[in-house]
């Protein structure tokens, strides 16, 4: 119990310690939830862009992460968590060009002031959802530890893969790098033996 409470305290501080992007201000669960709406929207977007295959030229991870974040925001926590657990990351993973997740810090700084403020709010909101989703995955790991250590280990491994992905992108927005650093500290603290 002591371990569970401590890790939650660490995670609460993860993004609140992060620097605001560009000086911006901070403004269970149905496993069988329908995903038809998301699939239809992706197909419509692919058709509008002239591509018959929405994954053409792009790995599955970016689309799957964006889908997981959207599901999590809609309250479909278990489905979002399961989607997140299946992600495999690499340094070569590319996000869509119109996503704030693909923007570099240099591109951000070059934006006009008002647009920079808008993008900053969007980036902060995305980082908050990522933090909350990772927090949920770690809570699920804690719940699983007593019954199935392999399941718990898979949950921790998924968060660690995501942390590595965030930290391997030094050109990305500062808020996402700070999220990776905060999550890394929380996971390291979680795996440090406690004195009794």
Rosetta constraint file for C-alpha pairs under 8 A:
AtomPair CA 1 CA 5 HARMONIC 6.36 0.50
AtomPair CA 2 CA 6 HARMONIC 6.18 0.50
AtomPair CA 3 CA 7 HARMONIC 6.21 0.50
AtomPair CA 3 CA 190 HARMONIC 7.17 0.50
AtomPair CA 3 CA 194 HARMONIC 7.83 0.50
AtomPair CA 4 CA 8 HARMONIC 6.37 0.50
AtomPair CA 4 CA 139 HARMONIC 7.87 0.50
AtomPair CA 4 CA 142 HARMONIC 6.80 0.50
AtomPair CA 5 CA 9 HARMONIC 6.37 0.50
AtomPair CA 6 CA 10 HARMONIC 6.37 0.50
AtomPair CA 6 CA 190 HARMONIC 7.84 0.50
AtomPair CA 7 CA 11 HARMONIC 6.23 0.50
AtomPair CA 7 CA 186 HARMONIC 6.60 0.50
AtomPair CA 7 CA 187 HARMONIC 7.95 0.50
AtomPair CA 7 CA 189 HARMONIC 7.33 0.50
AtomPair CA 7 CA 190 HARMONIC 5.81 0.50
AtomPair CA 8 CA 12 HARMONIC 6.19 0.50
AtomPair CA 8 CA 135 HARMONIC 7.76 0.50
AtomPair CA 9 CA 13 HARMONIC 6.78 0.50
AtomPair CA 10 CA 14 HARMONIC 6.63 0.50
AtomPair CA 10 CA 186 HARMONIC 5.43 0.50
AtomPair CA 10 CA 189 HARMONIC 7.96 0.50
AtomPair CA 11 CA 131 HARMONIC 7.92 0.50
AtomPair CA 11 CA 135 HARMONIC 6.61 0.50
AtomPair CA 11 CA 182 HARMONIC 7.79 0.50
AtomPair CA 11 CA 183 HARMONIC 7.11 0.50
AtomPair CA 11 CA 186 HARMONIC 6.03 0.50
AtomPair CA 12 CA 16 HARMONIC 7.40 0.50
AtomPair CA 13 CA 17 HARMONIC 5.97 0.50
AtomPair CA 13 CA 182 HARMONIC 7.82 0.50
AtomPair CA 14 CA 18 HARMONIC 7.04 0.50
AtomPair CA 14 CA 131 HARMONIC 7.49 0.50
AtomPair CA 14 CA 179 HARMONIC 6.55 0.50
AtomPair CA 14 CA 182 HARMONIC 4.60 0.50
AtomPair CA 14 CA 183 HARMONIC 6.24 0.50
AtomPair CA 14 CA 186 HARMONIC 7.50 0.50
AtomPair CA 15 CA 127 HARMONIC 7.56 0.50
AtomPair CA 15 CA 128 HARMONIC 6.90 0.50
AtomPair CA 15 CA 131 HARMONIC 7.12 0.50
AtomPair CA 15 CA 178 HARMONIC 7.30 0.50
AtomPair CA 15 CA 179 HARMONIC 5.85 0.50
AtomPair CA 15 CA 182 HARMONIC 6.83 0.50
AtomPair CA 17 CA 182 HARMONIC 7.91 0.50
AtomPair CA 18 CA 175 HARMONIC 6.35 0.50
AtomPair CA 18 CA 178 HARMONIC 5.35 0.50
AtomPair CA 18 CA 179 HARMONIC 6.80 0.50
AtomPair CA 18 CA 182 HARMONIC 7.78 0.50
AtomPair CA 19 CA 23 HARMONIC 7.99 0.50
AtomPair CA 19 CA 174 HARMONIC 7.40 0.50
AtomPair CA 19 CA 175 HARMONIC 6.44 0.50
AtomPair CA 19 CA 178 HARMONIC 7.29 0.50
AtomPair CA 20 CA 24 HARMONIC 5.56 0.50
AtomPair CA 20 CA 25 HARMONIC 6.74 0.50
AtomPair CA 20 CA 26 HARMONIC 7.51 0.50
AtomPair CA 20 CA 120 HARMONIC 7.82 0.50
AtomPair CA 20 CA 124 HARMONIC 7.39 0.50
AtomPair CA 20 CA 175 HARMONIC 6.62 0.50
AtomPair CA 21 CA 120 HARMONIC 5.18 0.50
AtomPair CA 21 CA 121 HARMONIC 7.79 0.50
AtomPair CA 21 CA 123 HARMONIC 7.50 0.50
AtomPair CA 21 CA 124 HARMONIC 7.08 0.50
AtomPair CA 21 CA 173 HARMONIC 7.53 0.50
AtomPair CA 21 CA 174 HARMONIC 6.59 0.50
AtomPair CA 21 CA 175 HARMONIC 5.87 0.50
AtomPair CA 22 CA 109 HARMONIC 7.65 0.50
AtomPair CA 22 CA 116 HARMONIC 7.03 0.50
AtomPair CA 22 CA 117 HARMONIC 6.99 0.50
AtomPair CA 22 CA 120 HARMONIC 6.30 0.50
AtomPair CA 23 CA 117 HARMONIC 7.98 0.50
AtomPair CA 24 CA 117 HARMONIC 6.06 0.50
AtomPair CA 24 CA 120 HARMONIC 5.99 0.50
AtomPair CA 24 CA 121 HARMONIC 6.48 0.50
AtomPair CA 25 CA 121 HARMONIC 7.57 0.50
AtomPair CA 26 CA 121 HARMONIC 7.38 0.50
AtomPair CA 26 CA 124 HARMONIC 7.20 0.50
AtomPair CA 27 CA 121 HARMONIC 7.48 0.50
AtomPair CA 28 CA 76 HARMONIC 7.59 0.50
AtomPair CA 28 CA 77 HARMONIC 6.27 0.50
AtomPair CA 28 CA 78 HARMONIC 6.48 0.50
AtomPair CA 29 CA 75 HARMONIC 7.25 0.50
AtomPair CA 29 CA 76 HARMONIC 5.73 0.50
AtomPair CA 29 CA 77 HARMONIC 5.60 0.50
AtomPair CA 29 CA 78 HARMONIC 5.51 0.50
AtomPair CA 29 CA 79 HARMONIC 7.89 0.50
AtomPair CA 30 CA 76 HARMONIC 6.02 0.50
AtomPair CA 30 CA 77 HARMONIC 7.42 0.50
AtomPair CA 30 CA 78 HARMONIC 6.36 0.50
AtomPair CA 30 CA 79 HARMONIC 7.04 0.50
AtomPair CA 31 CA 76 HARMONIC 7.53 0.50
AtomPair CA 31 CA 78 HARMONIC 5.60 0.50
AtomPair CA 31 CA 79 HARMONIC 5.24 0.50
AtomPair CA 32 CA 79 HARMONIC 7.56 0.50
AtomPair CA 33 CA 76 HARMONIC 7.02 0.50
AtomPair CA 33 CA 79 HARMONIC 7.40 0.50
AtomPair CA 35 CA 39 HARMONIC 6.40 0.50
AtomPair CA 36 CA 40 HARMONIC 6.06 0.50
AtomPair CA 37 CA 41 HARMONIC 6.16 0.50
AtomPair CA 38 CA 42 HARMONIC 6.18 0.50
AtomPair CA 38 CA 67 HARMONIC 7.64 0.50
AtomPair CA 39 CA 43 HARMONIC 6.18 0.50
AtomPair CA 40 CA 44 HARMONIC 6.14 0.50
AtomPair CA 41 CA 45 HARMONIC 6.16 0.50
AtomPair CA 42 CA 46 HARMONIC 6.07 0.50
AtomPair CA 42 CA 54 HARMONIC 7.01 0.50
AtomPair CA 43 CA 47 HARMONIC 6.13 0.50
AtomPair CA 43 CA 54 HARMONIC 6.80 0.50
AtomPair CA 44 CA 48 HARMONIC 6.15 0.50
AtomPair CA 45 CA 49 HARMONIC 6.25 0.50
AtomPair CA 46 CA 50 HARMONIC 6.32 0.50
AtomPair CA 46 CA 51 HARMONIC 5.20 0.50
AtomPair CA 46 CA 52 HARMONIC 6.26 0.50
AtomPair CA 46 CA 53 HARMONIC 6.83 0.50
AtomPair CA 46 CA 54 HARMONIC 5.18 0.50
AtomPair CA 47 CA 51 HARMONIC 5.68 0.50
AtomPair CA 47 CA 52 HARMONIC 6.12 0.50
AtomPair CA 51 CA 56 HARMONIC 7.52 0.50
AtomPair CA 55 CA 59 HARMONIC 6.40 0.50
AtomPair CA 55 CA 60 HARMONIC 6.52 0.50
AtomPair CA 58 CA 62 HARMONIC 8.00 0.50
AtomPair CA 58 CA 93 HARMONIC 7.83 0.50
AtomPair CA 58 CA 94 HARMONIC 6.63 0.50
AtomPair CA 58 CA 95 HARMONIC 7.76 0.50
AtomPair CA 59 CA 63 HARMONIC 7.85 0.50
AtomPair CA 59 CA 93 HARMONIC 6.50 0.50
AtomPair CA 59 CA 94 HARMONIC 7.17 0.50
AtomPair CA 60 CA 64 HARMONIC 5.99 0.50
AtomPair CA 61 CA 65 HARMONIC 5.91 0.50
AtomPair CA 61 CA 87 HARMONIC 5.89 0.50
AtomPair CA 61 CA 88 HARMONIC 6.74 0.50
AtomPair CA 61 CA 89 HARMONIC 6.83 0.50
AtomPair CA 61 CA 93 HARMONIC 7.17 0.50
AtomPair CA 62 CA 66 HARMONIC 6.18 0.50
AtomPair CA 62 CA 93 HARMONIC 7.18 0.50
AtomPair CA 62 CA 94 HARMONIC 6.77 0.50
AtomPair CA 62 CA 95 HARMONIC 5.34 0.50
AtomPair CA 62 CA 96 HARMONIC 7.66 0.50
AtomPair CA 63 CA 67 HARMONIC 6.07 0.50
AtomPair CA 63 CA 95 HARMONIC 7.79 0.50
AtomPair CA 64 CA 68 HARMONIC 6.04 0.50
AtomPair CA 64 CA 83 HARMONIC 6.80 0.50
AtomPair CA 64 CA 84 HARMONIC 7.52 0.50
AtomPair CA 64 CA 87 HARMONIC 7.37 0.50
AtomPair CA 65 CA 69 HARMONIC 6.17 0.50
AtomPair CA 65 CA 83 HARMONIC 7.58 0.50
AtomPair CA 65 CA 84 HARMONIC 6.53 0.50
AtomPair CA 65 CA 87 HARMONIC 7.60 0.50
AtomPair CA 66 CA 70 HARMONIC 6.18 0.50
AtomPair CA 67 CA 71 HARMONIC 6.11 0.50
AtomPair CA 67 CA 80 HARMONIC 7.64 0.50
AtomPair CA 68 CA 72 HARMONIC 6.05 0.50
AtomPair CA 68 CA 79 HARMONIC 7.54 0.50
AtomPair CA 68 CA 80 HARMONIC 4.37 0.50
AtomPair CA 68 CA 81 HARMONIC 7.15 0.50
AtomPair CA 68 CA 83 HARMONIC 5.84 0.50
AtomPair CA 68 CA 84 HARMONIC 6.21 0.50
AtomPair CA 69 CA 73 HARMONIC 6.16 0.50
AtomPair CA 69 CA 80 HARMONIC 6.77 0.50
AtomPair CA 69 CA 129 HARMONIC 6.51 0.50
AtomPair CA 69 CA 130 HARMONIC 6.87 0.50
AtomPair CA 69 CA 133 HARMONIC 7.46 0.50
AtomPair CA 70 CA 74 HARMONIC 6.31 0.50
AtomPair CA 70 CA 80 HARMONIC 7.98 0.50
AtomPair CA 71 CA 75 HARMONIC 6.43 0.50
AtomPair CA 71 CA 76 HARMONIC 5.15 0.50
AtomPair CA 71 CA 77 HARMONIC 6.85 0.50
AtomPair CA 71 CA 79 HARMONIC 7.06 0.50
AtomPair CA 71 CA 80 HARMONIC 5.37 0.50
AtomPair CA 72 CA 76 HARMONIC 5.26 0.50
AtomPair CA 72 CA 77 HARMONIC 5.00 0.50
AtomPair CA 72 CA 79 HARMONIC 7.86 0.50
AtomPair CA 72 CA 80 HARMONIC 5.30 0.50
AtomPair CA 72 CA 81 HARMONIC 7.84 0.50
AtomPair CA 72 CA 129 HARMONIC 7.71 0.50
AtomPair CA 72 CA 133 HARMONIC 6.95 0.50
AtomPair CA 73 CA 129 HARMONIC 7.22 0.50
AtomPair CA 76 CA 80 HARMONIC 6.19 0.50
AtomPair CA 77 CA 81 HARMONIC 6.01 0.50
AtomPair CA 78 CA 82 HARMONIC 6.14 0.50
AtomPair CA 79 CA 83 HARMONIC 6.15 0.50
AtomPair CA 80 CA 84 HARMONIC 6.16 0.50
AtomPair CA 80 CA 133 HARMONIC 7.83 0.50
AtomPair CA 81 CA 85 HARMONIC 6.19 0.50
AtomPair CA 81 CA 133 HARMONIC 7.04 0.50
AtomPair CA 81 CA 136 HARMONIC 7.42 0.50
AtomPair CA 81 CA 137 HARMONIC 6.20 0.50
AtomPair CA 82 CA 86 HARMONIC 6.61 0.50
AtomPair CA 83 CA 87 HARMONIC 6.95 0.50
AtomPair CA 84 CA 158 HARMONIC 7.36 0.50
AtomPair CA 85 CA 154 HARMONIC 7.61 0.50
AtomPair CA 85 CA 155 HARMONIC 6.58 0.50
AtomPair CA 85 CA 158 HARMONIC 5.49 0.50
AtomPair CA 86 CA 158 HARMONIC 7.72 0.50
AtomPair CA 87 CA 158 HARMONIC 7.31 0.50
AtomPair CA 88 CA 161 HARMONIC 7.17 0.50
AtomPair CA 89 CA 93 HARMONIC 6.67 0.50
AtomPair CA 89 CA 161 HARMONIC 6.47 0.50
AtomPair CA 89 CA 162 HARMONIC 6.84 0.50
AtomPair CA 89 CA 165 HARMONIC 6.14 0.50
AtomPair CA 90 CA 165 HARMONIC 6.43 0.50
AtomPair CA 91 CA 165 HARMONIC 6.40 0.50
AtomPair CA 91 CA 168 HARMONIC 6.30 0.50
AtomPair CA 91 CA 169 HARMONIC 7.15 0.50
AtomPair CA 94 CA 102 HARMONIC 7.11 0.50
AtomPair CA 95 CA 99 HARMONIC 6.62 0.50
AtomPair CA 95 CA 101 HARMONIC 6.43 0.50
AtomPair CA 95 CA 102 HARMONIC 5.21 0.50
AtomPair CA 96 CA 102 HARMONIC 6.52 0.50
AtomPair CA 97 CA 102 HARMONIC 5.90 0.50
AtomPair CA 97 CA 103 HARMONIC 7.63 0.50
AtomPair CA 98 CA 102 HARMONIC 7.41 0.50
AtomPair CA 99 CA 103 HARMONIC 7.15 0.50
AtomPair CA 100 CA 119 HARMONIC 6.98 0.50
AtomPair CA 100 CA 122 HARMONIC 7.30 0.50
AtomPair CA 100 CA 123 HARMONIC 6.21 0.50
AtomPair CA 101 CA 123 HARMONIC 7.47 0.50
AtomPair CA 101 CA 172 HARMONIC 7.55 0.50
AtomPair CA 101 CA 173 HARMONIC 7.79 0.50
AtomPair CA 102 CA 172 HARMONIC 7.20 0.50
AtomPair CA 103 CA 107 HARMONIC 6.30 0.50
AtomPair CA 103 CA 108 HARMONIC 6.73 0.50
AtomPair CA 103 CA 172 HARMONIC 6.23 0.50
AtomPair CA 103 CA 173 HARMONIC 6.67 0.50
AtomPair CA 104 CA 108 HARMONIC 6.23 0.50
AtomPair CA 104 CA 171 HARMONIC 5.22 0.50
AtomPair CA 104 CA 172 HARMONIC 4.41 0.50
AtomPair CA 104 CA 173 HARMONIC 5.48 0.50
AtomPair CA 105 CA 109 HARMONIC 6.20 0.50
AtomPair CA 105 CA 171 HARMONIC 6.11 0.50
AtomPair CA 105 CA 172 HARMONIC 5.65 0.50
AtomPair CA 105 CA 173 HARMONIC 4.68 0.50
AtomPair CA 105 CA 174 HARMONIC 6.74 0.50
AtomPair CA 106 CA 110 HARMONIC 6.33 0.50
AtomPair CA 106 CA 171 HARMONIC 7.78 0.50
AtomPair CA 107 CA 111 HARMONIC 6.69 0.50
AtomPair CA 108 CA 116 HARMONIC 6.42 0.50
AtomPair CA 108 CA 119 HARMONIC 7.88 0.50
AtomPair CA 108 CA 173 HARMONIC 7.58 0.50
AtomPair CA 109 CA 116 HARMONIC 7.29 0.50
AtomPair CA 111 CA 115 HARMONIC 6.18 0.50
AtomPair CA 111 CA 116 HARMONIC 5.44 0.50
AtomPair CA 112 CA 116 HARMONIC 5.94 0.50
AtomPair CA 113 CA 117 HARMONIC 6.28 0.50
AtomPair CA 114 CA 118 HARMONIC 6.42 0.50
AtomPair CA 115 CA 119 HARMONIC 6.13 0.50
AtomPair CA 116 CA 120 HARMONIC 5.90 0.50
AtomPair CA 117 CA 121 HARMONIC 6.28 0.50
AtomPair CA 118 CA 122 HARMONIC 6.39 0.50
AtomPair CA 119 CA 123 HARMONIC 6.08 0.50
AtomPair CA 120 CA 124 HARMONIC 6.12 0.50
AtomPair CA 121 CA 125 HARMONIC 6.14 0.50
AtomPair CA 122 CA 126 HARMONIC 6.20 0.50
AtomPair CA 123 CA 127 HARMONIC 6.11 0.50
AtomPair CA 123 CA 175 HARMONIC 7.18 0.50
AtomPair CA 123 CA 176 HARMONIC 7.95 0.50
AtomPair CA 124 CA 128 HARMONIC 6.14 0.50
AtomPair CA 124 CA 175 HARMONIC 6.78 0.50
AtomPair CA 125 CA 129 HARMONIC 6.37 0.50
AtomPair CA 126 CA 130 HARMONIC 6.17 0.50
AtomPair CA 127 CA 131 HARMONIC 6.05 0.50
AtomPair CA 127 CA 175 HARMONIC 6.96 0.50
AtomPair CA 127 CA 176 HARMONIC 6.30 0.50
AtomPair CA 127 CA 179 HARMONIC 6.79 0.50
AtomPair CA 128 CA 132 HARMONIC 6.18 0.50
AtomPair CA 129 CA 133 HARMONIC 6.05 0.50
AtomPair CA 130 CA 134 HARMONIC 6.12 0.50
AtomPair CA 131 CA 135 HARMONIC 6.07 0.50
AtomPair CA 131 CA 179 HARMONIC 7.16 0.50
AtomPair CA 131 CA 183 HARMONIC 7.80 0.50
AtomPair CA 132 CA 136 HARMONIC 6.20 0.50
AtomPair CA 133 CA 137 HARMONIC 6.31 0.50
AtomPair CA 134 CA 138 HARMONIC 6.20 0.50
AtomPair CA 134 CA 159 HARMONIC 6.35 0.50
AtomPair CA 135 CA 139 HARMONIC 6.15 0.50
AtomPair CA 136 CA 140 HARMONIC 6.17 0.50
AtomPair CA 137 CA 141 HARMONIC 6.29 0.50
AtomPair CA 137 CA 155 HARMONIC 6.10 0.50
AtomPair CA 137 CA 156 HARMONIC 7.71 0.50
AtomPair CA 137 CA 159 HARMONIC 7.48 0.50
AtomPair CA 138 CA 142 HARMONIC 6.32 0.50
AtomPair CA 138 CA 155 HARMONIC 6.57 0.50
AtomPair CA 138 CA 156 HARMONIC 6.47 0.50
AtomPair CA 138 CA 159 HARMONIC 7.70 0.50
AtomPair CA 139 CA 143 HARMONIC 6.28 0.50
AtomPair CA 140 CA 144 HARMONIC 6.16 0.50
AtomPair CA 140 CA 152 HARMONIC 7.43 0.50
AtomPair CA 140 CA 155 HARMONIC 7.41 0.50
AtomPair CA 141 CA 145 HARMONIC 6.13 0.50
AtomPair CA 141 CA 151 HARMONIC 7.06 0.50
AtomPair CA 141 CA 152 HARMONIC 4.19 0.50
AtomPair CA 141 CA 153 HARMONIC 7.18 0.50
AtomPair CA 141 CA 155 HARMONIC 5.49 0.50
AtomPair CA 141 CA 156 HARMONIC 6.64 0.50
AtomPair CA 142 CA 146 HARMONIC 7.85 0.50
AtomPair CA 142 CA 152 HARMONIC 6.75 0.50
AtomPair CA 143 CA 152 HARMONIC 7.90 0.50
AtomPair CA 144 CA 148 HARMONIC 5.49 0.50
AtomPair CA 144 CA 149 HARMONIC 6.74 0.50
AtomPair CA 144 CA 151 HARMONIC 6.37 0.50
AtomPair CA 144 CA 152 HARMONIC 5.29 0.50
AtomPair CA 145 CA 149 HARMONIC 4.99 0.50
AtomPair CA 145 CA 151 HARMONIC 7.57 0.50
AtomPair CA 145 CA 152 HARMONIC 5.33 0.50
AtomPair CA 148 CA 152 HARMONIC 6.51 0.50
AtomPair CA 149 CA 153 HARMONIC 6.02 0.50
AtomPair CA 150 CA 154 HARMONIC 6.20 0.50
AtomPair CA 151 CA 155 HARMONIC 6.44 0.50
AtomPair CA 152 CA 156 HARMONIC 6.39 0.50
AtomPair CA 153 CA 157 HARMONIC 6.01 0.50
AtomPair CA 154 CA 158 HARMONIC 6.20 0.50
AtomPair CA 155 CA 159 HARMONIC 6.61 0.50
AtomPair CA 156 CA 160 HARMONIC 6.25 0.50
AtomPair CA 157 CA 161 HARMONIC 6.14 0.50
AtomPair CA 158 CA 162 HARMONIC 6.39 0.50
AtomPair CA 159 CA 163 HARMONIC 6.18 0.50
AtomPair CA 160 CA 164 HARMONIC 6.21 0.50
AtomPair CA 160 CA 184 HARMONIC 7.49 0.50
AtomPair CA 160 CA 187 HARMONIC 7.89 0.50
AtomPair CA 161 CA 165 HARMONIC 6.25 0.50
AtomPair CA 162 CA 166 HARMONIC 6.29 0.50
AtomPair CA 162 CA 180 HARMONIC 7.91 0.50
AtomPair CA 163 CA 167 HARMONIC 6.19 0.50
AtomPair CA 163 CA 180 HARMONIC 4.93 0.50
AtomPair CA 163 CA 181 HARMONIC 7.55 0.50
AtomPair CA 163 CA 183 HARMONIC 6.76 0.50
AtomPair CA 163 CA 184 HARMONIC 6.43 0.50
AtomPair CA 164 CA 168 HARMONIC 5.90 0.50
AtomPair CA 164 CA 180 HARMONIC 7.50 0.50
AtomPair CA 165 CA 169 HARMONIC 6.82 0.50
AtomPair CA 166 CA 176 HARMONIC 6.53 0.50
AtomPair CA 166 CA 177 HARMONIC 5.85 0.50
AtomPair CA 166 CA 179 HARMONIC 7.84 0.50
AtomPair CA 166 CA 180 HARMONIC 5.36 0.50
AtomPair CA 167 CA 177 HARMONIC 5.82 0.50
AtomPair CA 167 CA 180 HARMONIC 5.86 0.50
AtomPair CA 167 CA 181 HARMONIC 7.24 0.50
AtomPair CA 169 CA 177 HARMONIC 7.64 0.50
AtomPair CA 170 CA 177 HARMONIC 7.25 0.50
AtomPair CA 172 CA 176 HARMONIC 6.92 0.50
AtomPair CA 172 CA 177 HARMONIC 6.97 0.50
AtomPair CA 173 CA 177 HARMONIC 6.69 0.50
AtomPair CA 174 CA 178 HARMONIC 6.01 0.50
AtomPair CA 175 CA 179 HARMONIC 6.15 0.50
AtomPair CA 176 CA 180 HARMONIC 6.31 0.50
AtomPair CA 177 CA 181 HARMONIC 6.30 0.50
AtomPair CA 178 CA 182 HARMONIC 6.07 0.50
AtomPair CA 179 CA 183 HARMONIC 6.09 0.50
AtomPair CA 180 CA 184 HARMONIC 6.05 0.50
AtomPair CA 181 CA 185 HARMONIC 6.30 0.50
AtomPair CA 182 CA 186 HARMONIC 6.29 0.50
AtomPair CA 183 CA 187 HARMONIC 6.13 0.50
AtomPair CA 184 CA 188 HARMONIC 6.06 0.50
AtomPair CA 185 CA 189 HARMONIC 6.08 0.50
AtomPair CA 186 CA 190 HARMONIC 6.11 0.50
AtomPair CA 187 CA 191 HARMONIC 6.25 0.50
AtomPair CA 188 CA 192 HARMONIC 6.24 0.50
